[in-house]
């Protein structure tokens, strides 16, 4: 299982908060303005990537039908680092162990 990156989480959290505050999902243009993207096509690319990963659902082909998959928005942004640590813990090669140590140190810093 993969976890959203910090940027992906920012987009998911914005969409989730917008829906909770307004009762409907934001338009791509609203997302563009709020997150300072340069074009609507950039927003579409990121949204489609989140849909492909299963973190967003688009109900149909009409506007304002995005939904954040339950549980994704509640995960802390560093959860993908925890996943990477677990993945490397089972590896025996020296490089994986060094990476695991570095990731643990990074987690200790961000969780302070």
PDB file as gemmi writes it, atoms N, CA and C in Angstrom:
CRYST1    1.000    1.000    1.000  90.00  90.00  90.00 P 1                      
ATOM      1  N   UNK A   1       0.845  -1.185   0.000  1.00  0.00           N  
ATOM      2  CA  UNK A   1       0.000   0.000   0.000  1.00  0.00           C  
ATOM      3  C   UNK A   1       0.889   1.246   0.000  1.00  0.00           C  
ATOM      4  N   UNK A   2       0.542   2.201  -0.805  1.00  0.00           N  
ATOM      5  CA  UNK A   2       1.267   3.460  -0.815  1.00  0.00           C  
ATOM      6  C   UNK A   2       0.440   4.516  -0.101  1.00  0.00           C  
ATOM      7  N   UNK A   3       1.112   5.577   0.310  1.00  0.00           N  
ATOM      8  CA  UNK A   3       0.451   6.660   1.010  1.00  0.00           C  
ATOM      9  C   UNK A   3       0.642   7.950   0.225  1.00  0.00           C  
ATOM     10  N   UNK A   4      -0.281   8.881   0.377  1.00  0.00           N  
ATOM     11  CA  UNK A   4      -0.128  10.161  -0.327  1.00  0.00           C  
ATOM     12  C   UNK A   4       1.107  10.918   0.143  1.00  0.00           C  
ATOM     13  N   UNK A   5       1.738  11.612  -0.792  1.00  0.00           N  
ATOM     14  CA  UNK A   5       2.853  12.481  -0.452  1.00  0.00           C  
ATOM     15  C   UNK A   5       2.299  13.728   0.240  1.00  0.00           C  
ATOM     16  N   UNK A   6       3.192  14.575   0.698  1.00  0.00           N  
ATOM     17  CA  UNK A   6       2.762  15.804   1.372  1.00  0.00           C  
ATOM     18  C   UNK A   6       1.910  16.664   0.441  1.00  0.00           C  
ATOM     19  N   UNK A   7       2.325  16.811  -0.817  1.00  0.00           N  
ATOM     20  CA  UNK A   7       1.575  17.614  -1.798  1.00  0.00           C  
ATOM     21  C   UNK A   7       0.218  16.982  -2.096  1.00  0.00           C  
ATOM     22  N   UNK A   8       0.203  15.665  -2.258  1.00  0.00           N  
ATOM     23  CA  UNK A   8      -1.061  14.971  -2.516  1.00  0.00           C  
ATOM     24  C   UNK A   8      -2.000  15.117  -1.335  1.00  0.00           C  
ATOM     25  N   UNK A   9      -1.447  15.008  -0.126  1.00  0.00           N  
ATOM     26  CA  UNK A   9      -2.261  15.164   1.081  1.00  0.00           C  
ATOM     27  C   UNK A   9      -2.833  16.578   1.160  1.00  0.00           C  
ATOM     28  N   UNK A  10      -2.037  17.573   0.767  1.00  0.00           N  
ATOM     29  CA  UNK A  10      -2.509  18.963   0.761  1.00  0.00           C  
ATOM     30  C   UNK A  10      -3.743  19.089  -0.138  1.00  0.00           C  
ATOM     31  N   UNK A  11      -3.687  18.492  -1.312  1.00  0.00           N  
ATOM     32  CA  UNK A  11      -4.816  18.527  -2.242  1.00  0.00           C  
ATOM     33  C   UNK A  11      -6.009  17.773  -1.670  1.00  0.00           C  
ATOM     34  N   UNK A  12      -5.768  16.583  -1.131  1.00  0.00           N  
ATOM     35  CA  UNK A  12      -6.857  15.798  -0.538  1.00  0.00           C  
ATOM     36  C   UNK A  12      -7.502  16.529   0.640  1.00  0.00           C  
ATOM     37  N   UNK A  13      -6.682  17.117   1.486  1.00  0.00           N  
ATOM     38  CA  UNK A  13      -7.219  17.844   2.651  1.00  0.00           C  
ATOM     39  C   UNK A  13      -8.019  19.063   2.224  1.00  0.00           C  
ATOM     40  N   UNK A  14      -7.547  19.760   1.178  1.00  0.00           N  
ATOM     41  CA  UNK A  14      -8.309  20.906   0.694  1.00  0.00           C  
ATOM     42  C   UNK A  14      -9.681  20.459   0.184  1.00  0.00           C  
ATOM     43  N   UNK A  15      -9.693  19.424  -0.639  1.00  0.00           N  
ATOM     44  CA  UNK A  15     -10.967  18.933  -1.193  1.00  0.00           C  
ATOM     45  C   UNK A  15     -11.886  18.473  -0.065  1.00  0.00           C  
ATOM     46  N   UNK A  16     -11.338  17.711   0.882  1.00  0.00           N  
ATOM     47  CA  UNK A  16     -12.131  17.207   2.000  1.00  0.00           C  
ATOM     48  C   UNK A  16     -12.712  18.354   2.829  1.00  0.00           C  
ATOM     49  N   UNK A  17     -11.881  19.342   3.149  1.00  0.00           N  
ATOM     50  CA  UNK A  17     -12.356  20.490   3.930  1.00  0.00           C  
ATOM     51  C   UNK A  17     -13.389  21.315   3.185  1.00  0.00           C  
ATOM     52  N   UNK A  18     -13.185  21.482   1.878  1.00  0.00           N  
ATOM     53  CA  UNK A  18     -14.135  22.238   1.060  1.00  0.00           C  
ATOM     54  C   UNK A  18     -15.493  21.544   1.065  1.00  0.00           C  
ATOM     55  N   UNK A  19     -15.491  20.231   0.890  1.00  0.00           N  
ATOM     56  CA  UNK A  19     -16.746  19.473   0.877  1.00  0.00           C  
ATOM     57  C   UNK A  19     -17.445  19.580   2.230  1.00  0.00           C  
ATOM     58  N   UNK A  20     -16.678  19.432   3.306  1.00  0.00           N  
ATOM     59  CA  UNK A  20     -17.273  19.520   4.649  1.00  0.00           C  
ATOM     60  C   UNK A  20     -17.833  20.911   4.926  1.00  0.00           C  
ATOM     61  N   UNK A  21     -17.196  21.942   4.385  1.00  0.00           N  
ATOM     62  CA  UNK A  21     -17.645  23.309   4.615  1.00  0.00           C  
ATOM     63  C   UNK A  21     -18.769  23.765   3.710  1.00  0.00           C  
ATOM     64  N   UNK A  22     -18.855  23.192   2.498  1.00  0.00           N  
ATOM     65  CA  UNK A  22     -19.828  23.674   1.516  1.00  0.00           C  
ATOM     66  C   UNK A  22     -20.894  22.664   1.110  1.00  0.00           C  
ATOM     67  N   UNK A  23     -20.662  21.405   1.400  1.00  0.00           N  
ATOM     68  CA  UNK A  23     -21.639  20.387   1.022  1.00  0.00           C  
ATOM     69  C   UNK A  23     -21.488  19.894  -0.416  1.00  0.00           C  
ATOM     70  N   UNK A  24     -20.506  20.393  -1.123  1.00  0.00           N  
ATOM     71  CA  UNK A  24     -20.219  19.942  -2.490  1.00  0.00           C  
ATOM     72  C   UNK A  24     -18.735  20.116  -2.739  1.00  0.00           C  
ATOM     73  N   UNK A  25     -18.213  19.442  -3.749  1.00  0.00           N  
ATOM     74  CA  UNK A  25     -16.769  19.504  -3.980  1.00  0.00           C  
ATOM     75  C   UNK A  25     -16.366  20.766  -4.737  1.00  0.00           C  
ATOM     76  N   UNK A  26     -15.102  21.159  -4.623  1.00  0.00           N  
ATOM     77  CA  UNK A  26     -14.642  22.364  -5.319  1.00  0.00           C  
ATOM     78  C   UNK A  26     -14.493  22.122  -6.821  1.00  0.00           C  
ATOM     79  N   UNK A  27     -14.582  23.187  -7.577  1.00  0.00           N  
ATOM     80  CA  UNK A  27     -14.288  23.105  -9.009  1.00  0.00           C  
ATOM     81  C   UNK A  27     -12.774  23.063  -9.178  1.00  0.00           C  
ATOM     82  N   UNK A  28     -12.325  22.646 -10.348  1.00  0.00           N  
ATOM     83  CA  UNK A  28     -10.887  22.624 -10.616  1.00  0.00           C  
ATOM     84  C   UNK A  28     -10.310  24.030 -10.515  1.00  0.00           C  
ATOM     85  N   UNK A  29     -11.067  25.031 -10.931  1.00  0.00           N  
ATOM     86  CA  UNK A  29     -10.587  26.410 -10.859  1.00  0.00           C  
ATOM     87  C   UNK A  29     -10.438  26.860  -9.398  1.00  0.00           C  
ATOM     88  N   UNK A  30     -11.360  26.455  -8.533  1.00  0.00           N  
ATOM     89  CA  UNK A  30     -11.251  26.788  -7.109  1.00  0.00           C  
ATOM     90  C   UNK A  30     -10.023  26.107  -6.490  1.00  0.00           C  
ATOM     91  N   UNK A  31      -9.776  24.875  -6.878  1.00  0.00           N  
ATOM     92  CA  UNK A  31      -8.586  24.166  -6.408  1.00  0.00           C  
ATOM     93  C   UNK A  31      -7.333  24.896  -6.887  1.00  0.00           C  
ATOM     94  N   UNK A  32      -7.323  25.286  -8.155  1.00  0.00           N  
ATOM     95  CA  UNK A  32      -6.181  25.987  -8.743  1.00  0.00           C  
ATOM     96  C   UNK A  32      -5.850  27.248  -7.945  1.00  0.00           C  
ATOM     97  N   UNK A  33      -6.857  28.028  -7.653  1.00  0.00           N  
ATOM     98  CA  UNK A  33      -6.646  29.283  -6.928  1.00  0.00           C  
ATOM     99  C   UNK A  33      -6.198  29.035  -5.488  1.00  0.00           C  
ATOM    100  N   UNK A  34      -6.846  28.100  -4.824  1.00  0.00           N  
ATOM    101  CA  UNK A  34      -6.554  27.856  -3.409  1.00  0.00           C  
ATOM    102  C   UNK A  34      -5.156  27.291  -3.191  1.00  0.00           C  
ATOM    103  N   UNK A  35      -4.697  26.432  -4.096  1.00  0.00           N  
ATOM    104  CA  UNK A  35      -3.403  25.788  -3.912  1.00  0.00           C  
ATOM    105  C   UNK A  35      -2.316  26.381  -4.791  1.00  0.00           C  
ATOM    106  N   UNK A  36      -2.639  27.481  -5.447  1.00  0.00           N  
ATOM    107  CA  UNK A  36      -1.682  28.235  -6.254  1.00  0.00           C  
ATOM    108  C   UNK A  36      -1.076  27.417  -7.400  1.00  0.00           C  
ATOM    109  N   UNK A  37      -1.924  26.612  -8.046  1.00  0.00           N  
ATOM    110  CA  UNK A  37      -1.491  25.933  -9.267  1.00  0.00           C  
ATOM    111  C   UNK A  37      -1.561  26.930 -10.414  1.00  0.00           C  
ATOM    112  N   UNK A  38      -0.803  26.687 -11.463  1.00  0.00           N  
ATOM    113  CA  UNK A  38      -0.714  27.642 -12.567  1.00  0.00           C  
ATOM    114  C   UNK A  38      -1.796  27.458 -13.624  1.00  0.00           C  
ATOM    115  N   UNK A  39      -2.400  26.257 -13.700  1.00  0.00           N  
ATOM    116  CA  UNK A  39      -3.432  26.028 -14.714  1.00  0.00           C  
ATOM    117  C   UNK A  39      -4.425  24.973 -14.246  1.00  0.00           C  
ATOM    118  N   UNK A  40      -5.582  25.008 -14.858  1.00  0.00           N  
ATOM    119  CA  UNK A  40      -6.624  24.021 -14.560  1.00  0.00           C  
ATOM    120  C   UNK A  40      -6.176  22.634 -15.010  1.00  0.00           C  
ATOM    121  N   UNK A  41      -5.396  22.565 -16.095  1.00  0.00           N  
ATOM    122  CA  UNK A  41      -4.927  21.260 -16.567  1.00  0.00           C  
ATOM    123  C   UNK A  41      -3.971  20.614 -15.559  1.00  0.00           C  
ATOM    124  N   UNK A  42      -3.222  21.420 -14.825  1.00  0.00           N  
ATOM    125  CA  UNK A  42      -2.356  20.886 -13.766  1.00  0.00           C  
ATOM    126  C   UNK A  42      -3.211  20.272 -12.663  1.00  0.00           C  
ATOM    127  N   UNK A  43      -4.272  20.956 -12.297  1.00  0.00           N  
ATOM    128  CA  UNK A  43      -5.199  20.428 -11.292  1.00  0.00           C  
ATOM    129  C   UNK A  43      -5.781  19.105 -11.785  1.00  0.00           C  
ATOM    130  N   UNK A  44      -6.223  19.072 -13.046  1.00  0.00           N  
ATOM    131  CA  UNK A  44      -6.812  17.860 -13.614  1.00  0.00           C  
ATOM    132  C   UNK A  44      -5.826  16.702 -13.566  1.00  0.00           C  
ATOM    133  N   UNK A  45      -4.564  16.984 -13.883  1.00  0.00           N  
ATOM    134  CA  UNK A  45      -3.543  15.940 -13.856  1.00  0.00           C  
ATOM    135  C   UNK A  45      -3.386  15.369 -12.442  1.00  0.00           C  
ATOM    136  N   UNK A  46      -3.319  16.244 -11.438  1.00  0.00           N  
ATOM    137  CA  UNK A  46      -3.164  15.784 -10.061  1.00  0.00           C  
ATOM    138  C   UNK A  46      -4.411  15.057  -9.562  1.00  0.00           C  
ATOM    139  N   UNK A  47      -5.573  15.579  -9.876  1.00  0.00           N  
ATOM    140  CA  UNK A  47      -6.819  14.934  -9.458  1.00  0.00           C  
ATOM    141  C   UNK A  47      -6.940  13.550 -10.104  1.00  0.00           C  
ATOM    142  N   UNK A  48      -6.644  13.455 -11.387  1.00  0.00           N  
ATOM    143  CA  UNK A  48      -6.716  12.158 -12.068  1.00  0.00           C  
ATOM    144  C   UNK A  48      -5.727  11.161 -11.482  1.00  0.00           C  
ATOM    145  N   UNK A  49      -4.556  11.646 -11.056  1.00  0.00           N  
ATOM    146  CA  UNK A  49      -3.591  10.775 -10.400  1.00  0.00           C  
ATOM    147  C   UNK A  49      -4.118  10.242  -9.078  1.00  0.00           C  
ATOM    148  N   UNK A  50      -4.800  11.090  -8.313  1.00  0.00           N  
ATOM    149  CA  UNK A  50      -5.383  10.662  -7.041  1.00  0.00           C  
ATOM    150  C   UNK A  50      -6.545   9.695  -7.258  1.00  0.00           C  
ATOM    151  N   UNK A  51      -7.295   9.898  -8.321  1.00  0.00           N  
ATOM    152  CA  UNK A  51      -8.376   8.967  -8.672  1.00  0.00           C  
ATOM    153  C   UNK A  51      -7.780   7.613  -9.039  1.00  0.00           C  
ATOM    154  N   UNK A  52      -6.715   7.626  -9.845  1.00  0.00           N  
ATOM    155  CA  UNK A  52      -6.071   6.379 -10.277  1.00  0.00           C  
ATOM    156  C   UNK A  52      -5.509   5.594  -9.093  1.00  0.00           C  
ATOM    157  N   UNK A  53      -5.062   6.295  -8.056  1.00  0.00           N  
ATOM    158  CA  UNK A  53      -4.509   5.634  -6.864  1.00  0.00           C  
ATOM    159  C   UNK A  53      -5.604   5.189  -5.899  1.00  0.00           C  
ATOM    160  N   UNK A  54      -6.837   5.603  -6.153  1.00  0.00           N  
ATOM    161  CA  UNK A  54      -7.947   5.187  -5.304  1.00  0.00           C  
ATOM    162  C   UNK A  54      -8.186   6.076  -4.102  1.00  0.00           C  
ATOM    163  N   UNK A  55      -7.588   7.270  -4.089  1.00  0.00           N  
ATOM    164  CA  UNK A  55      -7.751   8.176  -2.952  1.00  0.00           C  
ATOM    165  C   UNK A  55      -8.863   9.177  -3.169  1.00  0.00           C  
ATOM    166  N   UNK A  56      -9.276   9.354  -4.408  1.00  0.00           N  
ATOM    167  CA  UNK A  56     -10.400  10.221  -4.764  1.00  0.00           C  
ATOM    168  C   UNK A  56     -11.344   9.415  -5.638  1.00  0.00           C  
ATOM    169  N   UNK A  57     -12.620   9.763  -5.564  1.00  0.00           N  
ATOM    170  CA  UNK A  57     -13.627   9.142  -6.426  1.00  0.00           C  
ATOM    171  C   UNK A  57     -14.384  10.261  -7.113  1.00  0.00           C  
ATOM    172  N   UNK A  58     -14.617  10.103  -8.400  1.00  0.00           N  
ATOM    173  CA  UNK A  58     -15.450  11.040  -9.150  1.00  0.00           C  
ATOM    174  C   UNK A  58     -16.726  10.285  -9.490  1.00  0.00           C  
ATOM    175  N   UNK A  59     -17.848  10.770  -8.960  1.00  0.00           N  
ATOM    176  CA  UNK A  59     -19.112  10.041  -9.086  1.00  0.00           C  
ATOM    177  C   UNK A  59     -19.557   9.853 -10.527  1.00  0.00           C  
ATOM    178  N   UNK A  60     -19.506  10.913 -11.311  1.00  0.00           N  
ATOM    179  CA  UNK A  60     -19.874  10.813 -12.723  1.00  0.00           C  
ATOM    180  C   UNK A  60     -19.096  11.872 -13.483  1.00  0.00           C  
ATOM    181  N   UNK A  61     -19.463  12.138 -14.695  1.00  0.00           N  
ATOM    182  CA  UNK A  61     -18.706  13.096 -15.502  1.00  0.00           C  
ATOM    183  C   UNK A  61     -19.148  14.543 -15.320  1.00  0.00           C  
ATOM    184  N   UNK A  62     -19.962  14.823 -14.335  1.00  0.00           N  
ATOM    185  CA  UNK A  62     -20.382  16.206 -14.110  1.00  0.00           C  
ATOM    186  C   UNK A  62     -19.445  16.892 -13.114  1.00  0.00           C  
ATOM    187  N   UNK A  63     -19.560  18.193 -13.026  1.00  0.00           N  
ATOM    188  CA  UNK A  63     -18.705  18.984 -12.145  1.00  0.00           C  
ATOM    189  C   UNK A  63     -19.080  18.765 -10.686  1.00  0.00           C  
ATOM    190  N   UNK A  64     -18.140  19.004  -9.814  1.00  0.00           N  
ATOM    191  CA  UNK A  64     -18.337  18.989  -8.366  1.00  0.00           C  
ATOM    192  C   UNK A  64     -18.826  17.651  -7.817  1.00  0.00           C  
ATOM    193  N   UNK A  65     -18.258  16.575  -8.321  1.00  0.00           N  
ATOM    194  CA  UNK A  65     -18.654  15.251  -7.837  1.00  0.00           C  
ATOM    195  C   UNK A  65     -17.485  14.476  -7.239  1.00  0.00           C  
ATOM    196  N   UNK A  66     -16.415  15.174  -6.860  1.00  0.00           N  
ATOM    197  CA  UNK A  66     -15.276  14.504  -6.239  1.00  0.00           C  
ATOM    198  C   UNK A  66     -15.595  14.143  -4.799  1.00  0.00           C  
ATOM    199  N   UNK A  67     -15.085  13.004  -4.368  1.00  0.00           N  
ATOM    200  CA  UNK A  67     -15.190  12.592  -2.965  1.00  0.00           C  
ATOM    201  C   UNK A  67     -13.862  12.003  -2.542  1.00  0.00           C  
ATOM    202  N   UNK A  68     -13.395  12.375  -1.357  1.00  0.00           N  
ATOM    203  CA  UNK A  68     -12.184  11.788  -0.797  1.00  0.00           C  
ATOM    204  C   UNK A  68     -12.560  10.436  -0.208  1.00  0.00           C  
ATOM    205  N   UNK A  69     -11.779   9.413  -0.518  1.00  0.00           N  
ATOM    206  CA  UNK A  69     -12.040   8.076   0.005  1.00  0.00           C  
ATOM    207  C   UNK A  69     -11.870   8.108   1.516  1.00  0.00           C  
ATOM    208  N   UNK A  70     -12.817   7.522   2.219  1.00  0.00           N  
ATOM    209  CA  UNK A  70     -12.828   7.559   3.678  1.00  0.00           C  
ATOM    210  C   UNK A  70     -11.527   7.006   4.251  1.00  0.00           C  
ATOM    211  N   UNK A  71     -10.963   7.713   5.202  1.00  0.00           N  
ATOM    212  CA  UNK A  71      -9.747   7.279   5.878  1.00  0.00           C  
ATOM    213  C   UNK A  71      -8.481   7.888   5.321  1.00  0.00           C  
ATOM    214  N   UNK A  72      -8.479   8.275   4.049  1.00  0.00           N  
ATOM    215  CA  UNK A  72      -7.262   8.818   3.440  1.00  0.00           C  
ATOM    216  C   UNK A  72      -6.914  10.171   4.025  1.00  0.00           C  
ATOM    217  N   UNK A  73      -7.883  11.035   4.191  1.00  0.00           N  
ATOM    218  CA  UNK A  73      -7.619  12.389   4.684  1.00  0.00           C  
ATOM    219  C   UNK A  73      -7.181  12.396   6.149  1.00  0.00           C  
ATOM    220  N   UNK A  74      -7.527  11.351   6.902  1.00  0.00           N  
ATOM    221  CA  UNK A  74      -7.181  11.317   8.318  1.00  0.00           C  
ATOM    222  C   UNK A  74      -5.751  10.859   8.570  1.00  0.00           C  
ATOM    223  N   UNK A  75      -5.098  10.249   7.581  1.00  0.00           N  
ATOM    224  CA  UNK A  75      -3.738   9.771   7.778  1.00  0.00           C  
ATOM    225  C   UNK A  75      -2.781  10.956   7.864  1.00  0.00           C  
ATOM    226  N   UNK A  76      -1.812  10.896   8.787  1.00  0.00           N  
ATOM    227  CA  UNK A  76      -0.843  11.991   8.843  1.00  0.00           C  
ATOM    228  C   UNK A  76      -0.001  12.024   7.574  1.00  0.00           C  
ATOM    229  N   UNK A  77       0.489  13.207   7.224  1.00  0.00           N  
ATOM    230  CA  UNK A  77       1.218  13.336   5.957  1.00  0.00           C  
ATOM    231  C   UNK A  77       2.491  12.512   5.931  1.00  0.00           C  
ATOM    232  N   UNK A  78       3.032  12.165   7.101  1.00  0.00           N  
ATOM    233  CA  UNK A  78       4.278  11.401   7.123  1.00  0.00           C  
ATOM    234  C   UNK A  78       4.038   9.889   7.093  1.00  0.00           C  
ATOM    235  N   UNK A  79       2.809   9.461   6.942  1.00  0.00           N  
ATOM    236  CA  UNK A  79       2.517   8.026   6.960  1.00  0.00           C  
ATOM    237  C   UNK A  79       3.251   7.260   5.862  1.00  0.00           C  
ATOM    238  N   UNK A  80       3.533   7.934   4.740  1.00  0.00           N  
ATOM    239  CA  UNK A  80       4.290   7.248   3.689  1.00  0.00           C  
ATOM    240  C   UNK A  80       5.729   6.988   4.136  1.00  0.00           C  
ATOM    241  N   UNK A  81       6.283   7.816   5.025  1.00  0.00           N  
ATOM    242  CA  UNK A  81       7.618   7.549   5.566  1.00  0.00           C  
ATOM    243  C   UNK A  81       7.595   6.313   6.459  1.00  0.00           C  
ATOM    244  N   UNK A  82       6.543   6.175   7.256  1.00  0.00           N  
ATOM    245  CA  UNK A  82       6.406   4.991   8.110  1.00  0.00           C  
ATOM    246  C   UNK A  82       6.316   3.727   7.269  1.00  0.00           C  
ATOM    247  N   UNK A  83       5.593   3.812   6.177  1.00  0.00           N  
ATOM    248  CA  UNK A  83       5.487   2.674   5.265  1.00  0.00           C  
ATOM    249  C   UNK A  83       6.864   2.293   4.704  1.00  0.00           C  
ATOM    250  N   UNK A  84       7.636   3.292   4.305  1.00  0.00           N  
ATOM    251  CA  UNK A  84       8.966   3.034   3.747  1.00  0.00           C  
ATOM    252  C   UNK A  84       9.896   2.409   4.789  1.00  0.00           C  
ATOM    253  N   UNK A  85       9.783   2.817   6.052  1.00  0.00           N  
ATOM    254  CA  UNK A  85      10.579   2.212   7.119  1.00  0.00           C  
ATOM    255  C   UNK A  85      10.218   0.736   7.247  1.00  0.00           C  
ATOM    256  N   UNK A  86       8.935   0.432   7.317  1.00  0.00           N  
ATOM    257  CA  UNK A  86       8.492  -0.964   7.458  1.00  0.00           C  
ATOM    258  C   UNK A  86       8.964  -1.818   6.290  1.00  0.00           C  
ATOM    259  N   UNK A  87       8.907  -1.245   5.108  1.00  0.00           N  
ATOM    260  CA  UNK A  87       9.333  -1.980   3.916  1.00  0.00           C  
ATOM    261  C   UNK A  87      10.819  -2.342   3.995  1.00  0.00           C  
ATOM    262  N   UNK A  88      11.628  -1.416   4.478  1.00  0.00           N  
ATOM    263  CA  UNK A  88      13.074  -1.637   4.532  1.00  0.00           C  
ATOM    264  C   UNK A  88      13.516  -2.467   5.740  1.00  0.00           C  
ATOM    265  N   UNK A  89      12.706  -2.508   6.789  1.00  0.00           N  
ATOM    266  CA  UNK A  89      13.072  -3.274   7.976  1.00  0.00           C  
ATOM    267  C   UNK A  89      13.273  -4.748   7.672  1.00  0.00           C  
ATOM    268  N   UNK A  90      12.534  -5.273   6.729  1.00  0.00           N  
ATOM    269  CA  UNK A  90      12.648  -6.685   6.388  1.00  0.00           C  
ATOM    270  C   UNK A  90      13.775  -7.016   5.427  1.00  0.00           C  
ATOM    271  N   UNK A  91      14.460  -6.006   4.929  1.00  0.00           N  
ATOM    272  CA  UNK A  91      15.548  -6.229   3.975  1.00  0.00           C  
ATOM    273  C   UNK A  91      16.866  -6.411   4.724  1.00  0.00           C  
ATOM    274  N   UNK A  92      17.724  -7.228   4.162  1.00  0.00           N  
ATOM    275  CA  UNK A  92      18.979  -7.513   4.858  1.00  0.00           C  
ATOM    276  C   UNK A  92      20.182  -6.757   4.299  1.00  0.00           C  
ATOM    277  N   UNK A  93      20.037  -6.128   3.133  1.00  0.00           N  
ATOM    278  CA  UNK A  93      21.209  -5.459   2.562  1.00  0.00           C  
ATOM    279  C   UNK A  93      21.531  -4.170   3.325  1.00  0.00           C  
ATOM    280  N   UNK A  94      22.786  -3.802   3.274  1.00  0.00           N  
ATOM    281  CA  UNK A  94      23.303  -2.667   4.042  1.00  0.00           C  
ATOM    282  C   UNK A  94      22.681  -1.335   3.619  1.00  0.00           C  
ATOM    283  N   UNK A  95      22.473  -1.145   2.329  1.00  0.00           N  
ATOM    284  CA  UNK A  95      21.883   0.098   1.828  1.00  0.00           C  
ATOM    285  C   UNK A  95      20.478   0.293   2.382  1.00  0.00           C  
ATOM    286  N   UNK A  96      19.673  -0.755   2.370  1.00  0.00           N  
ATOM    287  CA  UNK A  96      18.310  -0.666   2.899  1.00  0.00           C  
ATOM    288  C   UNK A  96      18.321  -0.315   4.380  1.00  0.00           C  
ATOM    289  N   UNK A  97      19.271  -0.873   5.129  1.00  0.00           N  
ATOM    290  CA  UNK A  97      19.354  -0.581   6.563  1.00  0.00           C  
ATOM    291  C   UNK A  97      19.757   0.868   6.813  1.00  0.00           C  
ATOM    292  N   UNK A  98      20.673   1.396   5.994  1.00  0.00           N  
ATOM    293  CA  UNK A  98      21.067   2.799   6.126  1.00  0.00           C  
ATOM    294  C   UNK A  98      19.882   3.712   5.805  1.00  0.00           C  
ATOM    295  N   UNK A  99      19.147   3.377   4.748  1.00  0.00           N  
ATOM    296  CA  UNK A  99      17.968   4.163   4.385  1.00  0.00           C  
ATOM    297  C   UNK A  99      16.936   4.109   5.501  1.00  0.00           C  
ATOM    298  N   UNK A 100      16.770   2.943   6.097  1.00  0.00           N  
ATOM    299  CA  UNK A 100      15.814   2.768   7.194  1.00  0.00           C  
ATOM    300  C   UNK A 100      16.199   3.662   8.371  1.00  0.00           C  
ATOM    301  N   UNK A 101      17.478   3.714   8.701  1.00  0.00           N  
ATOM    302  CA  UNK A 101      17.943   4.575   9.799  1.00  0.00           C  
ATOM    303  C   UNK A 101      17.676   6.047   9.499  1.00  0.00           C  
ATOM    304  N   UNK A 102      17.945   6.461   8.263  1.00  0.00           N  
ATOM    305  CA  UNK A 102      17.706   7.855   7.870  1.00  0.00           C  
ATOM    306  C   UNK A 102      16.222   8.191   7.951  1.00  0.00           C  
ATOM    307  N   UNK A 103      15.382   7.281   7.473  1.00  0.00           N  
ATOM    308  CA  UNK A 103      13.936   7.507   7.532  1.00  0.00           C  
ATOM    309  C   UNK A 103      13.440   7.581   8.968  1.00  0.00           C  
ATOM    310  N   UNK A 104      13.987   6.752   9.839  1.00  0.00           N  
ATOM    311  CA  UNK A 104      13.609   6.796  11.263  1.00  0.00           C  
ATOM    312  C   UNK A 104      13.970   8.153  11.861  1.00  0.00           C  
ATOM    313  N   UNK A 105      15.164   8.650  11.526  1.00  0.00           N  
ATOM    314  CA  UNK A 105      15.586   9.958  12.026  1.00  0.00           C  
ATOM    315  C   UNK A 105      14.655  11.062  11.505  1.00  0.00           C  
ATOM    316  N   UNK A 106      14.274  10.975  10.235  1.00  0.00           N  
ATOM    317  CA  UNK A 106      13.350  11.958   9.668  1.00  0.00           C  
ATOM    318  C   UNK A 106      11.996  11.902  10.375  1.00  0.00           C  
ATOM    319  N   UNK A 107      11.516  10.706  10.639  1.00  0.00           N  
ATOM    320  CA  UNK A 107      10.244  10.563  11.344  1.00  0.00           C  
ATOM    321  C   UNK A 107      10.312  11.168  12.748  1.00  0.00           C  
ATOM    322  N   UNK A 108      11.425  10.952  13.424  1.00  0.00           N  
ATOM    323  CA  UNK A 108      11.573  11.506  14.765  1.00  0.00           C  
ATOM    324  C   UNK A 108      11.511  13.031  14.729  1.00  0.00           C  
ATOM    325  N   UNK A 109      12.055  13.630  13.692  1.00  0.00           N  
ATOM    326  CA  UNK A 109      12.034  15.083  13.564  1.00  0.00           C  
ATOM    327  C   UNK A 109      10.624  15.595  13.274  1.00  0.00           C  
ATOM    328  N   UNK A 110       9.931  14.971  12.316  1.00  0.00           N  
ATOM    329  CA  UNK A 110       8.618  15.492  11.924  1.00  0.00           C  
ATOM    330  C   UNK A 110       7.535  15.210  12.970  1.00  0.00           C  
ATOM    331  N   UNK A 111       7.754  14.214  13.816  1.00  0.00           N  
ATOM    332  CA  UNK A 111       6.739  13.891  14.816  1.00  0.00           C  
ATOM    333  C   UNK A 111       6.907  14.686  16.115  1.00  0.00           C  
ATOM    334  N   UNK A 112       7.916  15.516  16.189  1.00  0.00           N  
ATOM    335  CA  UNK A 112       8.144  16.316  17.426  1.00  0.00           C  
ATOM    336  C   UNK A 112       7.002  17.260  17.666  1.00  0.00           C  
TER     337      UNK A 112                                                      
END                                                                             
